[in-house]
Amino acid sequence: MVTSKIILITLFAFASYANADNKVVCYYDSTSNLRTGQGKFDLSFLEPALQFCTHLVYGYAGINPDNFKMVPLNEQFDVTKENYRHLTDLKRRFPGLRVLLSVGGGSDVSGEDSEKNLIYRTVLESVDHRLAFINSAKDIIKHYGFDGLDLAWEFPENKPKKIRSSFKQFWVGIKHKIVGESVLDEQAAEHKEQFTALVREVRNSFRHDGLLLTLSVLPNVNSTVYYDPRQIAPHVDFVTLHAYDFYTPERNPKEADYPAPIYDLIDRKVDENGDYQVRYWLQQGCPNNKLVFGIPTYGRAWKMDEDSGLTGVPPLPIDGPAEAGPYTNEAGLLSYPEICTKIATPNEIKAGYLGKLRKVNDPTKRYGTYAFRLPKDDKEGIWVAFEDPDTAGQKASYVKAKGLGGIAIVDITLDDFRGLCTGDKYPLLRAAKFRL
C-alpha cells in the first residue's frame, strides 16, 4: 500500500514537472479599450485570465519612421494614463507571470496601408537603424518594467488566392513557369539575413539584463522567405506561429473557407494550415519546445447570398464581409461572445427559428467549426468560421502531441471575458489550458 502511494506521488510529480514548461501566452491588444458597450475591455478584466497565463504579450508599439526608434502607438493611453505601468505592476499579484511588449503586429501603419509600410524593412537595412531601434526598445522595456520584447515584425503578406476558371488557372500556371511568380519584395533574401542579424543584436543587448526576446510570425507572412529558423532559434526564448487567417473576408471577399485549419484541406494551397507552418519551422532547425501555436479567439464572417448554396459547406461563393458585430464593430470579424450568443439551440433549430445561426461541428477535428444563416426575407445571410472550446482544446492537444512549447491565445480581449456564453469567463483560454 505504501509502495503504491509512493508510485502515485512520483507519477504525479513527474507529470507536473513534464507540464511545467508548457507556455500559455496571452496576447492583449490595447485598442480593446476603445470599444464600447459589452466589448470594452478594461484592465480589471485581465485578472481572471492571468491565473492561466505564463506570459502576457501587450500590443502594440510601433516605429518612428523619422528616427527608427520604437515608440508607443497610443501614448495617451500607454504612457499618460500609465497603462504600461499598471500592466507590469500586475506581476506583484502574479509573480510567475512574464510581461512582454510587442512591436508591430499589423497595427503600425505609417503609409496609406500596410502593404506600403516599408519602415520595418528599412530598419533592417542599416546597422545604425537597427541600433537606434534596439536602444530605444531596451529603454522603454526597462523603464516600464517589462520582462522583454516581442518582435511581431511587419513583413509583406503573401497574396491571397484568386478565384479562376480551370482554363484561366491553366494559363496562369504556364505563365508562372515562363516568367515566374510576382515578387512582393525584391530584396527578400537580404531582409532575411538582416532580420537574423537584428534578432542576434537584440539578444546581445538584452542578455546582460536578463530580458526575454520572442518572435511572433504574423498571419500570411511566408516563413520560407523571411525567417531562418536555424539561425534565429538560439537567440529567442520562443516563437509564436499565428496559424490562422489563411482566409479572411478582406483577403478573400468572393469565397469563404476555413480560416484556421490544423491540417491541409483537399484542393487548397498546401501551406494554408497550421501543421504546415509547424513542420517548416521544425524541419528548418527550430527546437520543438521553442514553438508556440497561436489560437484565435474570433471568427471570420462573410455575407451569404443566393449563390452560396444551402449547406454552408466550404468553400462557397460569398458576397463580401458580414456586417460588424455590436462589440468589435469591425466588418467580417466577430469575437467569440458575438458568435456564441447567436448560435441556435437544438430546439430552436427544430422549430425552424431563422434568426440565429446553425452551428456545424467538425467530426474530423482537423479543420474547424462554422455556423451559418441562410439569407431570407429581412434576414441577411451569414457564414462564420470560428474557434469554440472544443476546437481550442483540439489545437492544444495537437501541441501536446507534437511536443511543442505551448499555446498562444490571440487575443484574450476577444474571448468571452464577461462570461456571456455559459457564465464561465475565458472559455477558450480555459479549454486550451486544461487540454495541455
Buried (B, 14 or more C-beta within 10 A) or exposed (E): EEEEEEEEEEEEEEEEEEEEEBBBBBBBBBBBBEBEEBBEBEBEBBEBBBEBBBBBBBBBBBBBBEEBBBBBBBEEBBBEEEBBEEBBBBBEEBEEBBBBBBBBBBBBBBEEEBEEBBBBBBBBBEEEBBEBBBEBBBEBBEEBEBBBBBBBBBBBBBEBBEEEEEEEEEEEEEEEEEEEEEEBBEEBEEBBEBBBBBBBBBBEBBEEEEBBBBBBBBBBBBBEBBBBBEBBBEBBBBBBBBBBBBBBBBBBBEBBBBBBBBEBBEEBEEBBBBBBBBEBBBEBEBBEBBBBBBBBBBBBBBBBBEEBEEEBEBBBBBBBBBEBBBBBEBBBBBBBBBBBBBBBEEEBBEEEEBEBBBBBEBEEBBBBBBBBBBBEEEEBBBBBBBBBBBBBBBBBBBBBEBEBBBBBBBBBBBBBBBEBBEEEBBBBBBBBBEBB
